[in-house]
Amino acid sequence: MRKLLILPVLCVSAVLLAQQPKINGPGADHVVGDLLIGLQKGSDVQAVMRDLLRAPDAPPGLVVDRVVSLPANIWLLKHDPDFPGARALEMVRRHPAVVAAQFNHLVHERITPNDSQFSQQWHHVDPQDNDIDSDLAWNITTGGNTALGDTIVVCVVEGFDRSHSDLNANAWVNRAEIDGNGIDDDANGYVDDVFGWNPSAGNDNSLFSGSHGTSCAGMVGAKGNNANGVSGANWAVKMMPVRIGSLTEANVIASYSYALAQRQRWNDTNGLEGAFVVATSSSWGIDQADPDNYPLWCGFYDTLGEAGILNCGATTNSNLNVDVVGDMPTACSSPYMISVTATNSSDQRTFSGYGAATIDVGAPGESVRTTSSSNGYTTTSGTSFATPLTAGVIALLYSAPCSGLAQLAHTDPQGAADAVRTALFAGVDQVGNLPGQTVTGGRINANNSLQYILTNCATYSPGVSVSARVFLQGPYNSTDGLMADGLRTAGLIPNTEPFTALGFTHVNGGGGETLGAGVTSTSGADAVVDWVLLELRDAGSPAQVLATRSALVQRDGDITATDGVSPVVFGVGAGDYHVAVRHRNHLGAMTATAITLDEAPTPIDFTSVATGTFGTDARIAIGAVRALWTGNATGDATVKYTGGSNDRDPILLAVGSTTPNGSAAGYLRTDTNLDGIVKYTGSANDRDIILTNTGSTTPNAVRAEQLP
């Protein structure tokens, strides 16, 4: 159930009473005398205040209390609580620099309802398969870091007991801050924020208590595989506590702002500073609230989403249609507020809210086993626990073995959040009474969503684009400056790239490419000659291949994607790379220096003498152009005419060793000139060029591929 904020009746001094926010009556929904305002970007709050105070209907006692969110330019104003709040709000909204103005609404915790008990952690593994398939997901990843090694963080917007033996190892620490020295060591706007933040107190000294928050944290990331207690959805995720303090809307936004500031700093420094906060979990809200009255709060989720943060919100623990009665924050329309209702071990939603247009997903939240205060454990119920479970799954998705998604988080944080949200929704199980009652119609499934990410991994990175050019010595004709397309005219070019079958290694989305429709019908200079393999290699360690793509080379040397038109795109982030081109029976070549690549197609002309290549004599000079050496019939990265593993004998074997004047047709590695016919003797044979390339006067010489 939700707990109303009730002030205890105590005998206190007048000074203490003056410090408490004024709340009129038991049904009050906001702090009387408080106004939240959002200003246009670049607007100065003091200049706005001067204008407001000059207005004839300015409320008495109007002052700026504090900044609520510096990144979003949101401020808390206070005025005489006896002055009508509606009139104050109307006056403030008239100022042209005020984007939005509203009351500072009260927020209520969502605590466990009294429901029946179920077996321990059925939400991970359940014989009736009403679970989220955690065990199957953990076969792929148990969380903690992205494929690029970034530490994943979930912000639990509530305090929790970090001393708990099942939580301590996963409690986030800001190691760029020195505790207790009164200095903002990491210059993030927060002083001594080593363990998290409490915006009410302005410090991190009161984060480590609260049975409710401790149970929520256990659902996200109780340490897994430690022979102790329970496991969260994510075995090794870091959890950042941000304790709201007094439950007001201003403190809600201020709490979210801490997570936002840390993620923005991470984004701005490419992961060197701040924290990689991917999700927040909030198990509190306001029943039957109209989101139109909370423009700053609802709008803040868009701001968080732009930084790459998804936000999980617990809907009401009452069986209400949120589409009709409203809710905060789960009725907010922002795509970055993921609204969660609770299901039981029969995949039914019972006590909690629903809404086909507002509540996104269901998640196990009835009689679930998790951590509790005093180093204990509890079986408990509520949307409060379905929600952090969902946040833990989001963090688990970010740990998928998919470098494209991990890179996207660096280059396009909002795009990565969109991708993970899509995967979370696409993976739900359509179960119980959720179809028609939730946006997705389903209950989260960690394994399904991970599989979705792996299937779509190659599509996540914005990628870098290469517009390369190369000549292959065998089919190149210096008379017309084009390569012959004998393989195409003979119908021998395979539909699927040949490199996998030949033992070439593919990396980061490469391998399995197929010909686009109709590409082999094109004639002229753009006719396809054969498949080639492009590689991106590490700028500092060029022996390390970071990404591969099988592509097509045309008669004029242009290398295209499999559609025969587009440049070749790699699913890696913008940066410096060595670019290599390889062929199944030609010696490959690589750029001598790393080249800066981004989304715009970068031209790399291996036919030009001006393009330096790694090693010595990596290409053959044919007049004014350069081409890849042919003759590597054995695929051992050398061209040899005599001796063991030479490239001449396979040609003889291909045509029949007892009939050297014969020929063999097909798509064969021994076809050094790529005309579709293997010949040992006679005109246009495939043997003589090997002798020429190794040095016709020194047939024992070896020409080696110039790749590291």
C-alpha positions as CSV (number, residue, x, y, z in Angstrom):
1,M,0.0,0.0,0.0
2,R,1.0,3.6,-0.2
3,K,1.8,5.4,3.0
4,L,0.4,8.9,3.4
5,L,2.8,11.5,4.7
6,I,1.5,12.0,8.3
7,L,3.1,14.5,10.6
8,P,3.2,13.1,14.2
9,V,1.6,15.1,16.9
10,L,4.4,16.1,19.3
11,C,5.1,18.9,21.7
12,V,7.8,20.9,19.9
13,S,9.2,24.4,20.0
14,A,8.0,27.2,17.8
15,V,11.3,27.2,16.1
16,L,11.0,23.6,15.1
17,L,7.4,24.1,13.9
18,A,8.6,27.0,11.7
19,Q,11.0,24.7,9.9
20,Q,8.3,22.4,8.8
21,P,6.5,22.9,5.4
22,K,2.9,24.0,5.9
23,I,0.4,21.5,4.7
24,N,-3.3,22.5,4.8
25,G,-5.5,19.5,5.9
26,P,-5.1,15.8,5.5
27,G,-5.9,15.9,1.8
28,A,-3.3,18.5,0.8
29,D,-1.2,17.6,-2.2
30,H,1.5,20.3,-2.1
31,V,3.7,22.3,0.2
32,V,1.8,25.6,0.8
33,G,3.9,28.6,-0.1
34,D,6.2,26.7,-2.4
35,L,6.4,27.2,-6.2
36,L,8.6,25.3,-8.6
37,I,9.6,27.2,-11.8
38,G,11.5,26.1,-14.9
39,L,13.3,28.9,-16.7
40,Q,14.4,29.2,-20.3
41,K,18.0,28.1,-21.0
42,G,20.3,30.9,-20.2
43,S,17.8,32.9,-18.1
44,D,19.0,34.3,-14.8
45,V,16.8,33.6,-11.9
46,Q,17.7,36.8,-10.1
47,A,16.8,38.9,-13.1
48,V,13.4,37.0,-13.2
49,M,12.9,37.6,-9.5
50,R,13.5,41.4,-9.9
51,D,10.7,41.4,-12.5
52,L,8.4,39.4,-10.4
53,L,8.8,41.6,-7.3
54,R,8.0,44.7,-9.3
55,A,4.6,43.2,-10.3
56,P,1.7,44.8,-8.5
57,D,0.2,41.4,-7.6
58,A,3.5,39.9,-6.4
59,P,2.9,37.6,-3.4
60,P,4.4,38.9,-0.1
61,G,7.7,37.3,1.0
62,L,8.5,35.9,-2.4
63,V,12.2,34.7,-2.4
64,V,14.4,32.2,-4.2
65,D,14.8,29.3,-1.8
66,R,17.3,27.2,-3.8
67,V,18.2,25.7,-7.1
68,V,16.5,22.3,-7.6
69,S,18.2,21.4,-10.9
70,L,21.0,23.5,-12.3
71,P,21.3,21.5,-15.5
72,A,17.6,22.0,-16.2
73,N,17.4,25.6,-14.7
74,I,14.7,24.6,-12.2
75,W,14.3,26.7,-9.0
76,L,12.2,26.5,-5.8
77,L,10.5,29.8,-4.8
78,K,8.8,30.5,-1.5
79,H,6.2,33.0,-0.5
80,D,3.9,33.9,2.4
81,P,1.9,30.7,2.9
82,D,-1.2,32.8,3.8
83,F,-1.2,34.2,0.3
84,P,-3.4,32.2,-2.2
85,G,-1.1,29.8,-4.0
86,A,-3.2,29.8,-7.1
87,R,-2.8,33.6,-7.5
88,A,0.9,33.3,-6.9
89,L,1.2,30.6,-9.5
90,E,-0.8,32.6,-12.1
91,M,1.4,35.7,-11.6
92,V,4.7,33.7,-11.9
93,R,3.5,31.9,-15.1
94,R,3.1,35.2,-16.9
95,H,6.8,35.9,-16.9
96,P,8.2,35.3,-20.5
97,A,11.3,33.5,-19.1
98,V,9.2,31.0,-17.2
99,V,8.8,27.8,-19.2
100,A,6.7,26.1,-16.6
101,A,5.5,26.8,-13.0
102,Q,3.7,24.6,-10.6
103,F,3.2,23.7,-6.9
104,N,5.8,21.7,-5.0
105,H,3.7,18.6,-4.7
106,L,3.9,16.0,-1.9
107,V,5.2,12.6,-2.8
108,H,4.3,9.4,-0.9
109,E,6.2,6.1,-0.5
110,R,4.7,3.0,-2.0
111,I,5.0,0.3,0.6
112,T,4.2,-3.4,0.7
113,P,0.6,-4.5,0.8
114,N,-0.5,-7.4,3.1
115,D,-0.6,-10.2,0.6
116,S,0.0,-14.0,0.8
117,Q,3.5,-15.5,0.9
118,F,5.4,-17.3,-1.9
119,S,8.5,-19.3,-2.1
120,Q,11.9,-17.7,-2.2
121,Q,13.0,-15.8,-5.3
122,W,10.4,-17.4,-7.6
123,H,10.7,-14.4,-9.7
124,H,14.1,-15.6,-11.0
125,V,13.3,-19.3,-11.4
126,D,9.8,-20.7,-11.2
127,P,8.7,-24.3,-12.1
128,Q,5.6,-22.9,-13.7
129,D,7.7,-20.4,-15.8
130,N,6.0,-17.3,-14.3
131,D,9.5,-15.9,-13.7
132,I,11.7,-13.5,-15.8
133,D,14.1,-16.3,-16.9
134,S,17.0,-14.8,-14.9
135,D,18.8,-18.1,-15.0
136,L,18.8,-18.2,-18.8
137,A,19.9,-14.6,-19.0
138,W,22.7,-15.2,-16.6
139,N,24.1,-17.8,-19.0
140,I,24.8,-14.8,-21.3
141,T,25.8,-12.2,-18.7
142,T,25.6,-11.6,-15.0
143,G,26.0,-7.9,-15.3
144,G,28.4,-5.4,-13.9
145,N,30.1,-4.0,-17.0
146,T,29.4,-3.3,-20.6
147,A,31.2,-5.1,-23.5
148,L,33.7,-2.2,-23.5
149,G,34.3,-2.5,-19.7
150,D,32.3,0.5,-18.5
151,T,30.9,0.1,-15.0
152,I,27.1,0.1,-15.0
153,V,25.2,2.1,-12.3
154,V,21.6,2.1,-11.2
155,C,20.4,5.0,-9.1
156,V,18.1,3.9,-6.3
157,V,16.2,7.0,-5.5
158,E,15.9,6.2,-1.8
159,G,18.4,5.4,1.0
160,F,19.4,1.8,1.7
161,D,21.6,-0.1,4.1
162,R,25.0,-0.3,2.3
163,S,26.5,-2.2,5.2
164,H,24.2,-5.2,4.4
165,S,26.5,-8.1,3.5
166,D,24.5,-8.8,0.3
167,L,24.6,-5.1,-0.8
168,N,27.9,-3.7,0.3
169,A,30.0,-5.1,-2.6
170,N,27.7,-3.5,-5.1
171,A,27.3,-0.1,-3.4
172,W,28.5,2.7,-5.6
173,V,31.4,4.9,-4.5
174,N,32.5,8.2,-6.0
175,R,36.2,7.6,-5.9
176,A,36.9,11.0,-7.4
177,E,35.8,12.7,-4.2
178,I,37.6,12.9,-0.9
179,D,35.3,12.4,2.0
180,G,34.9,15.0,4.7
181,N,37.3,17.7,3.4
182,G,34.5,20.2,2.5
183,I,35.8,20.5,-1.1
184,D,34.1,19.6,-4.3
185,D,37.1,17.6,-5.5
186,D,35.6,16.4,-8.8
187,A,34.0,19.7,-9.5
188,N,30.6,18.2,-10.2
189,G,28.6,20.7,-8.1
190,Y,28.3,18.4,-5.0
191,V,30.6,18.6,-2.0
192,D,31.8,15.4,-0.4
193,D,29.4,13.2,-2.4
194,V,31.4,10.0,-1.9
195,F,28.5,7.6,-1.4
196,G,25.6,9.3,-3.1
197,W,23.5,12.3,-2.2
198,N,20.7,13.6,0.0
199,P,19.4,16.8,-1.6
200,S,17.5,17.8,1.6
201,A,20.5,17.5,3.8
202,G,23.0,18.6,1.1
203,N,25.4,15.8,2.0
204,D,25.9,12.0,1.8
205,N,25.8,11.4,5.5
206,S,22.3,10.0,5.8
207,L,21.9,7.5,3.0
208,F,22.3,4.2,4.8
209,S,19.0,3.3,6.5
210,G,15.5,2.5,5.6
211,S,14.0,-1.0,5.3
212,H,12.0,-0.1,2.2
213,G,15.0,1.1,0.3
214,T,17.1,-1.8,1.4
215,S,14.5,-4.2,0.0
216,C,14.4,-2.3,-3.2
217,A,18.2,-2.4,-3.6
218,G,18.2,-6.1,-3.1
219,M,15.9,-6.5,-6.1
220,V,18.2,-4.5,-8.3
221,G,21.6,-5.9,-7.3
222,A,22.0,-8.1,-4.2
223,K,25.4,-9.6,-4.9
224,G,25.1,-12.8,-6.9
225,N,27.0,-16.0,-6.6
226,N,28.5,-15.1,-3.2
227,A,27.1,-18.0,-1.1
228,N,25.1,-15.5,0.9
229,G,21.4,-14.6,0.9
230,V,19.7,-13.7,-2.3
231,S,20.6,-12.4,-5.8
232,G,19.4,-9.3,-7.5
233,A,18.6,-9.2,-11.2
234,N,22.2,-8.0,-11.7
235,W,25.0,-9.8,-9.8
236,A,27.5,-7.0,-10.0
237,V,25.8,-3.7,-10.8
238,K,26.8,-0.6,-8.8
239,M,23.9,1.0,-6.9
240,M,23.9,4.7,-6.2
241,P,21.7,5.8,-3.3
242,V,20.0,9.2,-3.6
243,R,17.8,9.8,-0.6
244,I,15.0,12.2,-1.3
245,G,14.6,13.3,2.3
246,S,11.3,15.1,2.8
247,L,8.9,13.8,0.2
248,T,8.3,16.8,-1.9
249,E,8.3,17.3,-5.7
250,A,11.3,19.7,-5.4
251,N,13.3,17.0,-3.7
252,V,12.2,14.5,-6.3
253,I,13.6,16.6,-9.1
254,A,16.7,17.5,-7.1
255,S,17.3,13.7,-6.5
256,Y,17.0,12.9,-10.1
257,S,19.4,15.8,-10.9
258,Y,22.2,14.2,-9.0
259,A,22.0,11.1,-11.2
260,L,21.7,13.4,-14.2
261,A,24.7,15.4,-13.3
262,Q,26.8,12.3,-12.9
263,R,25.7,10.8,-16.2
264,Q,26.2,14.1,-18.1
265,R,29.7,14.3,-16.7
266,W,30.3,10.7,-17.9
267,N,29.0,11.6,-21.3
268,D,31.0,14.8,-21.6
269,T,34.3,13.1,-20.7
270,N,33.7,9.9,-22.7
271,G,33.5,7.8,-19.5
272,L,36.6,9.3,-17.7
273,E,34.6,11.1,-15.0
274,G,31.1,10.9,-13.5
275,A,29.1,7.7,-13.4
276,F,27.5,5.6,-16.2
277,V,24.0,5.8,-14.7
278,V,21.7,3.8,-17.0
279,A,18.5,3.6,-14.9
280,T,16.8,5.1,-11.9
281,S,14.4,3.2,-9.7
282,S,11.7,5.1,-7.8
283,S,9.2,3.3,-5.5
284,W,7.1,6.3,-4.5
285,G,4.5,8.6,-6.1
286,I,1.1,10.2,-5.8
287,D,-2.1,8.2,-6.3
288,Q,-4.7,9.5,-8.8
289,A,-2.6,12.5,-9.7
290,D,-3.2,14.3,-13.1
291,P,0.2,14.6,-14.8
292,D,-0.8,17.8,-16.4
293,N,-0.3,19.4,-13.0
294,Y,3.3,18.3,-12.9
295,P,4.9,19.6,-16.1
296,L,8.4,20.0,-14.6
297,W,8.4,16.6,-13.0
298,C,7.1,14.8,-16.0
299,G,9.3,16.8,-18.4
300,F,12.4,16.0,-16.4
301,Y,12.2,12.4,-17.6
302,D,12.8,13.6,-21.1
303,T,15.9,15.5,-19.9
304,L,17.1,12.3,-18.2
305,G,16.4,10.3,-21.3
306,E,18.4,12.7,-23.5
307,A,21.4,11.9,-21.2
308,G,20.8,8.2,-21.6
309,I,18.9,7.4,-18.4
310,L,15.8,5.2,-18.3
311,N,13.6,5.7,-15.3
312,C,11.5,3.0,-13.6
313,G,8.5,4.1,-11.6
314,A,6.3,2.1,-9.4
315,T,2.6,2.6,-10.1
316,T,-0.1,2.6,-7.5
317,N,-0.6,-0.4,-5.2
318,S,-4.4,0.0,-5.8
319,N,-6.4,-1.9,-8.4
320,L,-7.1,1.2,-10.4
321,N,-7.1,2.1,-14.1
322,V,-4.4,4.7,-14.2
323,D,-5.5,5.8,-17.7
324,V,-8.7,7.0,-16.0
325,V,-7.7,8.2,-12.6
326,G,-4.1,9.3,-13.2
327,D,-0.9,8.7,-11.2
328,M,2.5,10.3,-10.6
329,P,4.9,9.6,-12.0
330,T,3.7,6.5,-13.9
331,A,1.1,8.4,-15.9
332,C,3.7,10.8,-17.3
333,S,3.9,10.5,-21.1
334,S,7.6,10.6,-21.4
335,P,9.0,7.5,-23.1
336,Y,11.8,7.6,-20.5
337,M,9.4,6.9,-17.6
338,I,9.0,3.1,-17.6
339,S,5.8,2.5,-15.6
340,V,5.7,-0.8,-13.8
341,T,2.9,-2.8,-12.2
342,A,3.3,-6.0,-10.1
343,T,2.5,-9.6,-11.0
344,N,2.4,-12.7,-8.8
345,S,3.7,-16.3,-9.2
346,S,0.7,-17.1,-11.4
347,D,1.5,-14.2,-13.8
348,Q,-1.5,-12.3,-12.6
349,R,-1.8,-8.6,-11.7
350,T,-3.9,-8.4,-8.5
351,F,-3.5,-5.5,-6.1
352,S,-1.7,-3.0,-8.4
353,G,-2.6,-0.4,-11.0
354,Y,-3.0,-0.9,-14.7
355,G,-3.5,1.1,-17.8
356,A,-3.4,0.2,-21.5
357,A,-2.0,3.7,-22.3
358,T,0.1,4.5,-19.2
359,I,1.5,1.4,-17.5
360,D,4.2,-0.1,-19.6
361,V,5.0,-3.5,-18.2
362,G,4.4,-6.0,-15.4
363,A,7.2,-7.5,-13.3
364,P,7.1,-9.9,-10.3
365,G,6.3,-8.0,-7.2
366,E,4.1,-10.1,-5.1
367,S,5.7,-12.2,-2.3
368,V,9.2,-11.8,-3.6
369,R,12.3,-12.5,-1.6
370,T,14.8,-9.8,-1.1
371,T,17.1,-8.1,1.4
372,S,16.0,-6.2,4.6
373,S,17.5,-4.0,7.3
374,S,19.9,-5.3,9.9
375,N,21.5,-7.7,7.5
376,G,18.3,-9.6,7.1
377,Y,15.9,-10.9,4.4
378,T,12.2,-10.6,3.8
379,T,9.5,-11.8,1.6
380,T,7.5,-8.8,0.6
381,S,5.0,-7.4,-2.0
382,G,4.4,-4.2,-3.9
383,T,5.0,-2.4,-7.1
384,S,7.9,-1.0,-5.0
385,F,9.8,-4.2,-5.7
386,A,8.7,-5.0,-9.2
387,T,10.2,-1.6,-10.2
388,P,13.8,-2.1,-9.0
389,L,13.7,-5.6,-10.5
390,T,13.0,-4.0,-13.8
391,A,15.8,-1.4,-13.3
392,G,18.1,-4.3,-12.6
393,V,17.1,-6.0,-15.8
394,I,17.8,-2.8,-17.7
395,A,21.3,-2.7,-16.2
396,L,21.7,-6.4,-17.2
397,L,20.8,-5.5,-20.8
398,Y,23.5,-2.9,-20.9
399,S,26.0,-5.6,-20.0
400,A,25.1,-7.7,-23.1
401,P,28.1,-9.0,-25.0
402,C,27.4,-6.4,-27.8
403,S,30.1,-3.8,-28.4
404,G,27.8,-2.0,-30.7
405,L,25.4,-1.2,-27.9
406,A,28.2,-0.3,-25.5
407,Q,29.7,2.0,-28.1
408,L,26.4,3.6,-28.8
409,A,26.1,4.5,-25.1
410,H,29.3,6.6,-25.7
411,T,28.4,8.2,-29.0
412,D,24.6,8.5,-28.7
413,P,23.4,8.1,-25.1
414,Q,19.8,8.7,-25.9
415,G,19.9,6.3,-28.8
416,A,21.3,3.6,-26.5
417,A,18.5,4.2,-24.0
418,D,16.0,4.0,-26.8
419,A,17.5,0.7,-27.9
420,V,17.4,-0.8,-24.4
421,R,13.9,0.3,-23.9
422,T,12.9,-1.3,-27.2
423,A,14.6,-4.5,-26.2
424,L,12.9,-4.5,-22.8
425,F,9.5,-4.1,-24.3
426,A,10.1,-6.5,-27.2
427,G,11.1,-9.3,-24.8
428,V,8.0,-9.3,-22.6
429,D,5.9,-12.5,-22.2
430,Q,2.3,-11.9,-23.0
431,V,0.8,-13.5,-19.9
432,G,-2.0,-13.4,-17.4
433,N,-4.3,-10.4,-17.4
434,L,-1.6,-8.0,-18.7
435,P,-2.7,-8.0,-22.4
436,G,-5.0,-5.1,-22.8
437,Q,-4.1,-3.7,-19.3
438,T,-0.6,-2.6,-20.1
439,V,1.2,-0.8,-23.0
440,T,3.2,-3.9,-23.9
441,G,0.7,-6.4,-22.7
442,G,3.4,-8.4,-20.9
443,R,5.7,-9.2,-18.0
444,I,9.4,-8.6,-18.4
445,N,11.7,-11.4,-19.4
446,A,15.4,-10.8,-19.0
447,N,16.5,-13.6,-21.4
448,N,14.1,-12.6,-24.2
449,S,15.3,-9.0,-24.1
450,L,19.0,-10.0,-24.0
451,Q,18.4,-12.3,-27.0
452,Y,16.8,-9.3,-28.8
453,I,19.9,-7.2,-28.2
454,L,22.2,-9.9,-29.5
455,T,20.1,-10.4,-32.6
456,N,20.1,-6.7,-33.3
457,C,23.6,-5.9,-32.1
458,A,25.0,-4.9,-35.5
459,T,22.4,-2.2,-35.8
460,Y,23.1,-0.3,-32.6
461,S,26.3,1.5,-33.4
462,P,26.0,4.7,-35.4
463,G,29.0,3.2,-37.2
464,V,31.8,4.6,-39.3
465,S,31.7,4.5,-43.1
466,V,34.5,3.7,-45.5
467,S,34.5,4.4,-49.3
468,A,37.6,2.4,-50.3
469,R,39.1,1.5,-53.7
470,V,41.5,-1.3,-54.6
471,F,42.8,-3.1,-57.7
472,L,43.5,-6.8,-57.8
473,Q,46.5,-7.6,-59.8
474,G,45.2,-10.8,-61.5
475,P,42.2,-9.4,-63.3
476,Y,43.6,-5.8,-63.7
477,N,44.1,-4.6,-67.3
478,S,46.4,-1.6,-67.6
479,T,45.1,-0.8,-71.1
480,D,41.7,0.3,-70.0
481,G,42.4,0.8,-66.3
482,L,39.7,-1.7,-65.3
483,M,39.6,-5.2,-63.8
484,A,38.0,-8.1,-65.7
485,D,34.7,-9.5,-64.5
486,G,35.0,-13.0,-65.7
487,L,33.6,-14.5,-62.5
488,R,30.5,-12.4,-62.8
489,T,29.8,-13.2,-66.5
490,A,30.3,-16.9,-65.8
491,G,27.8,-16.7,-62.9
492,L,30.5,-17.9,-60.4
493,I,30.4,-15.2,-57.7
494,P,28.9,-16.9,-54.6
495,N,25.7,-15.5,-53.1
496,T,27.3,-15.6,-49.6
497,E,30.7,-14.2,-48.7
498,P,33.5,-16.8,-49.1
499,F,35.7,-15.9,-46.3
500,T,34.0,-17.8,-43.5
501,A,34.4,-21.1,-45.3
502,L,38.0,-20.3,-46.0
503,G,38.8,-19.8,-42.3
504,F,39.1,-16.0,-42.2
505,T,38.2,-14.5,-38.8
506,H,35.2,-12.1,-38.6
507,V,34.8,-9.5,-35.8
508,N,32.1,-7.2,-34.5
509,G,29.2,-8.0,-36.9
510,G,31.2,-9.2,-39.9
511,G,30.6,-12.6,-41.6
512,G,27.6,-14.1,-43.4
513,E,27.0,-11.2,-45.8
514,T,25.0,-12.0,-48.9
515,L,24.7,-10.4,-52.3
516,G,22.1,-7.7,-52.7
517,A,19.3,-8.4,-55.2
518,G,20.4,-7.8,-58.8
519,V,24.0,-6.6,-58.1
520,T,25.5,-9.1,-60.5
521,S,23.4,-7.9,-63.3
522,T,25.2,-4.6,-63.4
523,S,27.8,-4.3,-66.3
524,G,30.4,-1.8,-67.2
525,A,32.8,-0.1,-64.8
526,D,30.5,-0.9,-61.8
527,A,30.3,-4.6,-62.6
528,V,31.2,-6.8,-59.6
529,V,34.6,-8.5,-59.8
530,D,34.6,-10.4,-56.6
531,W,34.3,-10.4,-52.8
532,V,36.9,-8.6,-50.7
533,L,37.3,-8.3,-46.9
534,L,37.7,-5.0,-45.2
535,E,39.1,-4.8,-41.7
536,L,39.4,-2.0,-39.1
537,R,42.4,-2.4,-36.9
538,D,43.5,-0.8,-33.6
539,A,45.3,2.5,-34.1
540,G,48.0,1.6,-31.4
541,S,48.1,-2.2,-32.0
542,P,47.4,-2.8,-35.7
543,A,47.6,-6.6,-35.3
544,Q,44.3,-6.3,-33.4
545,V,41.3,-6.5,-35.7
546,L,38.4,-4.5,-34.3
547,A,35.7,-5.0,-37.0
548,T,35.3,-6.7,-40.4
549,R,32.9,-6.5,-43.3
550,S,32.7,-8.6,-46.4
551,A,32.2,-6.3,-49.4
552,L,32.2,-6.2,-53.2
553,V,34.9,-4.8,-55.5
554,Q,33.9,-3.4,-58.9
555,R,35.8,-3.2,-62.1
556,D,36.9,0.4,-61.5
557,G,38.2,-0.6,-58.0
558,D,35.3,0.8,-56.0
559,I,34.5,-1.3,-52.9
560,T,30.9,-1.2,-51.9
561,A,28.5,-2.8,-49.5
562,T,26.6,-5.8,-50.6
563,D,24.0,-3.7,-52.4
564,G,26.6,-2.7,-54.9
565,V,26.1,1.0,-54.2
566,S,26.6,2.1,-50.6
567,P,29.9,2.6,-48.8
568,V,30.9,0.0,-46.2
569,V,29.7,0.7,-42.7
570,F,31.2,-0.7,-39.5
571,G,29.5,-0.9,-36.1
572,V,32.2,0.9,-34.2
573,G,32.4,4.4,-32.9
574,A,34.2,7.3,-34.6
575,G,37.9,7.3,-34.1
576,D,41.3,6.5,-35.6
577,Y,41.7,3.1,-37.3
578,H,44.1,1.3,-39.6
579,V,42.1,0.0,-42.6
580,A,43.1,-3.2,-44.3
581,V,41.8,-4.9,-47.5
582,R,42.2,-8.6,-48.1
583,H,41.2,-11.1,-50.8
584,R,41.0,-14.9,-50.8
585,N,44.1,-15.3,-53.2
586,H,45.7,-11.9,-53.2
587,L,48.0,-10.6,-50.5
588,G,46.3,-8.0,-48.3
589,A,47.4,-4.5,-47.5
590,M,46.9,-2.0,-44.7
591,T,47.2,1.7,-44.4
592,A,50.5,2.7,-42.9
593,T,48.9,5.2,-40.5
594,A,45.6,5.2,-38.6
595,I,42.9,7.2,-40.4
596,T,40.2,9.1,-38.7
597,L,36.8,7.6,-39.5
598,D,33.3,8.8,-38.7
599,E,29.7,8.4,-40.0
600,A,30.6,10.3,-43.2
601,P,32.2,8.0,-45.9
602,T,36.0,8.3,-45.7
603,P,37.8,7.7,-49.0
604,I,40.8,5.3,-48.9
605,D,42.4,4.7,-52.2
606,F,44.6,1.6,-52.2
607,T,45.2,2.1,-55.9
608,S,47.1,5.4,-55.3
609,V,50.8,5.6,-54.6
610,A,49.9,8.5,-52.3
611,T,48.2,6.1,-49.9
612,G,51.0,4.7,-47.8
613,T,50.8,1.0,-46.7
614,F,52.2,-0.9,-43.8
615,G,55.4,-2.8,-44.3
616,T,57.6,-2.9,-47.4
617,D,56.3,-3.3,-50.9
618,A,52.8,-4.4,-49.9
619,R,51.4,-3.7,-53.4
620,I,52.6,-4.2,-56.9
621,A,53.2,-1.2,-59.1
622,I,51.4,-1.4,-62.5
623,G,52.2,1.8,-64.3
624,A,51.0,4.7,-62.1
625,V,48.6,2.6,-60.0
626,R,49.1,0.1,-57.2
627,A,47.4,-3.3,-56.9
628,L,47.3,-6.3,-54.5
629,W,49.8,-9.0,-55.3
630,T,48.1,-12.2,-56.6
631,G,49.1,-15.8,-56.4
632,N,48.3,-16.8,-52.8
633,A,46.6,-20.0,-53.9
634,T,47.2,-21.9,-50.6
635,G,45.8,-19.1,-48.4
636,D,48.9,-19.0,-46.2
637,A,49.6,-15.3,-46.7
638,T,52.6,-15.9,-48.9
639,V,53.3,-16.3,-52.6
640,K,55.7,-19.2,-53.4
641,Y,56.7,-20.8,-56.6
642,T,58.7,-23.7,-55.3
643,G,59.3,-25.6,-52.0
644,G,56.8,-26.8,-49.4
645,S,53.3,-25.2,-49.4
646,N,54.0,-23.5,-52.7
647,D,51.2,-21.9,-54.8
648,R,52.2,-23.5,-58.1
649,D,51.4,-27.2,-57.3
650,P,47.8,-26.6,-56.3
651,I,47.2,-25.2,-59.8
652,L,48.6,-28.3,-61.3
653,L,46.5,-30.5,-59.1
654,A,43.4,-28.4,-59.9
655,V,43.8,-29.1,-63.7
656,G,44.9,-32.7,-63.2
657,S,48.6,-33.4,-62.6
658,T,48.8,-35.9,-65.4
659,T,47.2,-33.5,-67.9
660,P,48.9,-30.1,-67.2
661,N,47.3,-28.7,-70.4
662,G,43.8,-29.2,-69.0
663,S,41.7,-26.6,-67.2
664,A,39.2,-26.4,-64.3
665,A,36.3,-24.1,-64.2
666,G,34.8,-22.7,-61.0
667,Y,35.1,-20.3,-58.1
668,L,38.6,-21.5,-57.0
669,R,41.4,-20.1,-55.0
670,T,43.9,-21.4,-57.6
671,D,42.3,-19.0,-60.2
672,T,44.9,-16.2,-59.7
673,N,43.6,-14.0,-62.5
674,L,39.9,-14.4,-61.6
675,D,38.6,-15.4,-65.0
676,G,36.7,-18.4,-63.7
677,I,39.1,-20.9,-65.4
678,V,42.2,-22.4,-63.7
679,K,45.1,-23.1,-66.2
680,Y,48.6,-24.4,-65.6
681,T,50.0,-23.7,-69.1
682,G,49.1,-21.7,-72.2
683,S,47.7,-18.2,-72.5
684,A,46.1,-16.6,-69.5
685,N,47.4,-19.3,-67.2
686,D,47.5,-18.9,-63.5
687,R,51.0,-20.3,-62.8
688,D,53.3,-17.8,-64.6
689,I,52.2,-14.8,-62.5
690,I,53.3,-16.6,-59.4
691,L,56.8,-17.0,-60.8
692,T,56.8,-13.3,-61.8
693,N,55.7,-12.1,-58.4
694,T,58.3,-14.1,-56.5
695,G,61.0,-13.0,-59.0
696,S,61.4,-15.0,-62.2
697,T,65.2,-15.2,-61.8
698,T,65.0,-16.3,-58.2
699,P,62.1,-18.9,-58.1
700,N,62.9,-19.9,-54.5
701,A,62.0,-16.4,-53.2
702,V,58.9,-15.9,-51.1
703,R,56.7,-12.8,-51.2
704,A,55.0,-12.4,-47.8
705,E,51.8,-10.5,-47.0
706,Q,52.5,-7.1,-45.3
707,L,50.1,-7.2,-42.5
708,P,51.1,-7.2,-38.8
